[in-house]
Amino acid sequence: MRRSPLNTKTPPLDRRTFLGASLTALGAGLLQPPVSGAAEQTLSNGIRLPSPWPPRLAEVSPEPMPVPYLQKPPAVLPIDLGRQLFVDDFLIEATTLARTYHLATYHPATPVLKPDRPWEQEGGPCAMPFSDGVWYDPQDKLFKIWYMGGYVRSTCYATSTDGIHWEKPALDVVPGTNVVQAEGRDSTTVWLDLDEKEAKRRYKLFRSWRTKESPTGWGLTVYFSADGIHWGERVATSSPCGDRTTVFYNPFVKKWVYSLRSDHRRLGRTRHYREHADVLAGTRWQEGETAVPWVGADSRDPQRTDLRIRPQLYNLDAVAYESLLLGLFSIWRGQPKDRAKPNEVCVGFSRDGFHWHRPDRRALVPVSEKYGDWNWGNVQSAGGCCLVVGDRLYFYVSGRAGQRGSPTSGVCTTGLAVLRRDGFASMDAGAGGGTLTTRPVTFRGRHLFVNAEVSGGELRAEVVEQDGKPISGLTADACVAIHGDGTLQRVGWQGGGDLARVAGRSVKIRFHLRQGKLYAFWVSPEVSGASHGYVAAGGPGYTGPTDTVGSGTRAT
């Protein structure tokens, strides 16, 4: 089998890519960072983005990224948009609960997509997303995946009604195959843009490809499609970039974000950041214009004991999930001589779109240490990051079986990992119980909901004034206790009380928990519990990029 070009390139620390070189030039004042977001902006969660934005970091740091909004949160937090997750202390004023971070587990049907077509054997057997994209299309009511068919050969397309069993349709692009783009490729991102007004631009494809026109050997090209199958001619081409460059949309600021592969002189693979409201103008950056240094692996990312190599950030895909940005960090842990890269997917969270909080450095979706497993090497994320399927999140990832004694990829397939909805972190209490009091919050809704696991315990809530005094009728004693396990449970008070009379005021919510786990809370204007937060790459029952249906998805 042909060796992976990602394994045969000159080692990253020796490559003088344009973006890597621009770090030195920027420090010397030879290049000017792009002007973007000059005016200050306040986000829906109360965080105020300073000017200039994005921040002008001198370079990517080997230490964990400081997170300004955690060091100094807003005085009052608006919580109308999305479920409020306890992945950090942003929402918490005081608590006696203990936080636990949770990991995804592989679905027993994994791998769910295998290279079983002749064209998927070219260059090496491969049917995996290399970012690419996995989305639920509410228009067609189908799961859709775009993936690498044949190693770095083509982009293929498949559909599913349940996200587990996939069909590869015979299409007319390359007649008789499911190939939708036959050109050679490396990393590719496909984005289902449900906010797009022009039908012919509903799907967007960003293709990283080898080009002699670029001094780095790599460029990014953009394509539009009405159906995700017929892409036509490119509509934009970038200036030089790194190979594993990807793109995502940040709806909180309505900007396209270019997650640009760059090389740091000491840290190796890192990321630069570029944002733009116009997807085409954002792609057409000039050679004299650099993005700003962003993020990389850092000193808290553990080294493998068998390699003792500083980890690097191979890729960063991101998506809006409920009230925050979810980031999937593909962490490179070194290149063994006798094994495919043991990369794996870790998770980070951002509430301002730039700074990442990465509290748990374990792999959310891991590589296997057992030879012969489908994911013995190089687990990486899919564009769109995850889908909301009932009470669970679906994460699709690439995996490479590798070949013993060789760094080649071997058979490349697609795996599915699952996690409880909102299940990244929980605030826990034992038999003795405990409390959690939020910072001051405001909301316009009236119905309080929680995602909680209290089958053997109890959860109550109360609303308190700024001084901590409970508000009559909304006390813990008057609360109808919750005893169940569910990702969407309504909290009420005796006599049918709800939050209507404190809507628009600055109040705190105090949760009393015994023998259970609290994952998230939110206030909805509807009794259905619709959070109006973002649902990542979608899922059955959702009609757009946000949750406007709540419990209505359960009927689908």
N, C-alpha and C positions, 0 to 999 in steps of 0.2 A: 504494500500500500504506500502511496505517496505520503511523505511526511508533511504534517501540518505546517503551512507557511508561518503560522504564529509561533511555531517551535523552532524554525530554522532561521528566523531573522537575527540580525546582530543583537546581542543583549541590550535591553532597553537603556541601561545607564550609559552606553556608548553611542546611542543614536542621537544625532543632532537634528531633532525635528524642529520645524519652524516654531511651534508653540513652546517647546522646551527652551530653545534659544531665546525666545522672546522674554523669558523670565529675567535673564541677564540684561537684555536691552531695556526692559522696562525699569529695572533698578537703576540703570545708568541714565534714565531720562530720555532715551532715544526714541521710544514709542509712547504714544499717549493712549491710555485706556479709553474705551468708547464712553460717550456721554449718554447716560440712560437714567430715567427716573430722577431728573434734577430736582423736582419739587418733592417735598415730604409727603408721605402717604400714610394714612391710617388704615390698617387691615380690619376685617370683620371681627377679629378677636381682640381688638383694642391695641395691638402692637403698632407702634409708629415707626415707619421706616425712615431713617435719617437721610439727609442729602450730603454727599452724593450716594446714589444707590445704583448698583450693588457696591458693597464695601470694597475699598481699595487695599487689599492685603498686600504686603510687600512680597510674600511668597507663601506657599503652602508650608505649614508648620509640622514638625515631627511630633508635636504634643497635641493632645485632644483640643478640638476647636472650642474656644469660649463661646457661650451662648448668651448674648446680652439680655434677651427677654426672660431668661431664667434668673439672671443676676438681679434684674430690676424689672419685674412684671408691671403691667399697667395697674393703676390704682383700682379700676373697676373693669371687669371682664364681660363684654357682651357675649352671650352664648346662644344666640338665635340660629347660628349656622352649624348644623351637624352635631353628631354625638360627641360628647366630651370625654376623651380618653385619659386614663391615669398613667401615661407612659413617662411622665416627669412630674415635677412639683408645681407646674405652672398654675394649676387650678386650686392647689391645696394651701390653706392658711395654717391648719394644724391637724394632726392626726396621731392616733395611737395604733393604727393599722399597719401591717407590714406589706410591702410591695413584693410581688413575685413576677418575674418575667417568664414567659412561656414560649416554647418553640413549636414549629409546625411538625407534622408527622406525614410520612409518605402514604399516599392512598394505596391500598392493596392491589389495585389494577396497574400500578406503575411498572414499567413504562407504558404510557397510554398511546404513544405514537412511535412507530418503528419504521426503518427504511426497508419497505417491502415492494418497491417498484424499481424497474430497471434504471430509470434516470436518477433514482436516489442512491445508486451505487457509484456513480461517476466521481472520481477523485477520492473515493472512500465512502463507505455506507453511512449515510447521514440523513436524519429526519428530526431536526432539533431547532428551536428558536435560538438565535444568537442575537438577543434582544428581540428583533422582529416584533411580533405582537400577538396576544391572545385577548379577544374581546367578545362580549355578548352584544349582538346587534338587535336592538329592540324592534327595528323595522321588519327584519326577517325572522325574529325569534329563534336565533341560532347562535351557538358558540362558534367563533371563527378563529382559526389560527393561521398565521403566516410563518413559514419556517425555512431553514436552509435545507434544500434538497440536493443531495450529493455534496461532498465537502467543498465549500466555497464556490459552488457551481451556479445554483439558481435559487430563486425564491418560489416556494410552493404554497398551496392553499388547501385547507381542509375545514370541514364543518362538523358540528355535533349538536345533538338535541339535549344531551345531558352533561357535556363537558368531560366525559370519560370514554365514550365510544365514538370514534372519528371516522368520517367518510372522506375519501379523496376523489372528488368529482373529475370526470373527463371534461376538460375545457377546450376552448378553441384558440387559446394563445399559442401554445405548442400543441397542436391537435392530438387528442387522445391521452393527454397527460393533465396533471393538476398544476403544472408550472404556470406562474403568472408573470414572471420576469426571468428571462433566460440568460441575461448578462451575468458575467462573473461578479462576485460580491465578497464582502467580508461581513462586518457588522451592519445590520439594517434595523431601522425602527419603523413600524407601521402604527399609525394613530387613527382611531375612529373618532372623528371630530363631530360630536353631536351638536355643537354650537354653530357649526358652519352653515351659512345661509345659502351658499351655492351648492347645488346637488353634485355637480361635477368635481367638487373639492372635498366631498364628505370624508373620503379616506385620503390620508397623506402618508407617503413613503419616503423615508430618508435613507439613502443607500451610501454606505462607505465603500469606496472602490479604489483600486489601483489606477493611477493615471500618470502618464509621463508629463502632463502639463503642470504637475505640482512638484516643487523641490523636495517635499517630504515623501513623494510617491503616493500620496493619498488625498482624496477629495471627498466632499459630501454633495450628493445630488438629490433633488427633490422631485417627486412625481405626485400627481393628483389622480383620483379615480372616483367614479360614482358608485361602483359596485365592489371595489377591492380586488377586482380581477383584471380589468383592462386599464393599464396605467399610462399608455401612450408615451410621448416624448418627455424628457426632463423639462422642468419649468424653472429651475434655478441650479446653479453650481457654485460651490464655495471656493474660497482660496484655500491654501494648504491647511491640513489638519492631521490629527493622528488617526490610526486605523480603527480603534474601538470607540469612535465618536457616536454618541446617541443623542436623542432629542425627546423632550416631554413638554406638555403644556401645563402651566400653572394658572388655574382659573381664579385663584385668589387675587392675582394682580393682572390677569388677562395677558400673559406674556408667554411666548415660546422660549424655552430654555434649552440651550445647546450645551450638553455635557461633553466637553471637549477633552479627548485623550491628550495628555501632555506628559513630558518627562522632566522630572526634577533632578538636578545634578547629584543630590544625595539620596532622595527618597524613591527614585525610579518612577514608576507609573503613578501619576496623579491626575487631577481634573482641573481644568479651567472652566470658567462660567461666562456665558454670554446670554443675554435676554433681549427679546424684541417683540413688539406687539404684532408686527407683520411677519408672517412666516417666510415670505420670499425675501424681503429686505433683510431679515435677520440672517438668512443663509448666505447672502452675498457680501460677507465681510471682505475687507481689502487686506492685501498682504502687509500693509503698513499699520494695520489695526489689530491689536491683540485683545483677547478676552482677559478677565481678571483671574488671578490665582484663586483657587476655591478650596479643594479638600483632597486629602489622601489618606492612606492608612497611617496610623500613628503609633506611639509608644505603648498604647494599651492593647493593640492588636497582638494576640499571642503568636509566637513563632512555633513552628512544628519542631518537635524534639529531634526528628530525624534529619532536619535540614539546617536549622539554625540560621535562617536567612530572614532579613527584615521583610515583613509582609508589605505588599504594595496594593494600591487600589486599581484593579483591572477594569472595572466599569461601575457606573452609577446610573441606574434607572430609577425614575421616581414617578409618583402619581398622587393626585389629590384623593385622600380617603377621609370622609367625614369632615372634621374641622382642622385637619393638618395635612402636611405632605409626608407621604411614606416613601422612604428611600431604601432601595435594595442595593447593597454594596457587595459587589463581587470581589472578594479579597483573594489576591494571589499570594500563596504561601511558599513560593519557590518552585523550581523546575527540577525534579529528580531526573537522573540520567536513565532510570529504568521504569519510568511511569509517566503517564499523562499528568498535566498540571493538577495538583490537588486544590484547585480553587473551590470556594464555597460561598454561599449567599448569607450575608449578615444584614441586619436591619438598622435603620436610623430614622429619626423623626425631626421634622422641622415645622415650626409654627410661623416663621417669617420668610421661608422659601430659600434661604441662603445658608443659615447656620444650622448645623446638624448636631443633634443630641444622640449619642450612641451609647446608652447605658449598659447594654448587654453585648459583649463581644463574642459570644458563642454563635455558632452558625444557626440561623433561623431555618435554613434548608441546607443540610450538610452533604459533603462528599463521603463516600464509603471508604473504609480502610480494608475492605475485603476484595481481593482480586477475584474477578469474575462477575462482580455486581455491575449493573448498568451504569452506575455513577461512581466508578472507581476513580474517575478523573473529571475535573473541569466542570463543576456545576455552576451555571450562570442563569441570570434571571431573564424573563420575557418582558418586552415592552407592554405597558399597561399594568405591570406588577402583579395584580391580583384581581379576582372577581368575587362578588358577593353572591353566594349561592345558598339561599335559605339562611340557616344559622351558622354557616361556615364561610371561610375565605378560601379560595382556590388559588394556589401559586403554581404556575407552570414554569419548569426550569429545564435547561439542557443538561444532559449527562453524557459522559464519554467512557466507554468500557475500558479503553486503553489496551495495550498489549504488554505483557510482562517482558521486562528487559529492554523496553523501548519507550521513548517519550511520545510516540505517535498516539493519535486519538482513538483508534479502533472504531467500533460501532458507536455511532452517536444517536441518541434517542431523546424522547421528551418524557419527563416525569411530572407527577402531580403531587404536591404537598398541601395539606389542609390544616387550618387553624380555626378555632372558635371565632366567630365574628367579634371584632374589637378585642380579640384575645391576646394581644401582645403583652399586656400587663394587667394584674389584678391587685386590688388592695384587700388584704385578708385579715380575718379575725378568727380566733379560736373560741373555745368554750367560754372563756371569760369575757368575750366581747370587746368592743372598742368603738371609737368614733372617728369621723372625718368631717372637718368643717372646711367649706370652700372659701376662697377669697370672695370679696364682694362681687356679685354678678348682677347683670341686668338681662331682661328677656321680654319679648312681647307675647309669647305663648302662654298657655294656661295649664297644660297637662304635663306632669313630671313622669318620666320613664327612666328605667334602669335596665342595664344588662347585668344580671347577678346570678350567682349560683349559691342558693341558700336552702337546698332541699332538706338539710338536717339542722337548719338554724333559723335565723330571723333577721329581717332588714326593715328598719323604719326610717323615716325622714322627717325633718322638721325645718321650718324656715325661721331664721332669726334676724334680728336687727343688727346694725353695725356694732352695737355694744354686746352682742351675744344673747340678748333677751328674746326668748321664743315669742312668735306672733300668735296671738289667740286664734284657735281653730286650726292652726297649722303646726301644732306641737307634735312631739314624738308620741305622747300618750294618745293623741287623737288619730294618729296615723293608722291605717289599716295595714297590719304587718304582712310582709311578703315572706313566703316560705318555700317558693318554688325555684326551679332552675330554668331560666329562659333568657334569651338575648333581647327580648322586647317585653318588659313587664311594667304595667302602669301603677304608679303610686298614687293613692288617694287618702282622703281623711274622712272621718265619720261625718255623716250627713251629706256626703257627696262633695265635700270641700275640694277645691283645686287652687291653682296659683293665680287665678284671674285678678284678684284684688291686690296683688303685689306686683303685677306686670308693670314694667316701666320704672320700678323703684330699684334702688341698689340694696340688695339683701344678700344674706349668706344662706347656704343650704347645709344642714348638718345631718349626716347619715349615722345611724346607730346600727352596727352589724355584730351579729353573734354567729359563730360557726358557719362562715361562708366567705364568698369572694365577690367583690364589686369591681366590674370591668369598666363601666361607663355610665353616664347619666346624660339626660338632655331634656329640654322643655320644648314641647311641640304645640303648635296652634290647633292641631287636629287630634281627635280621639284615637285615630289610627296609629299615632306615634311616629308619623313621618318626620324624619330628622332634618330634612332639607339640606343635609350635608352630601358630600360627594361620594359616589359609590365606585371609585377606582375605575376598573375596566368594565363595569356594569354587571348585570346578572339577570336571571329570569324574573320577570315581574316589574322591573324598572323601565320607565319610559324615556328617560333622559339621563344626563350626567349626575343628577342628584336624586335623593330619596324623597319623592313626593307621594309615596303610596303607603309607607309604613307596613302595617300588618296585612295590607292588601296583597303583598307578594306571596303570602302563604297559600293563597288560593290558586296560584299558577302551577 
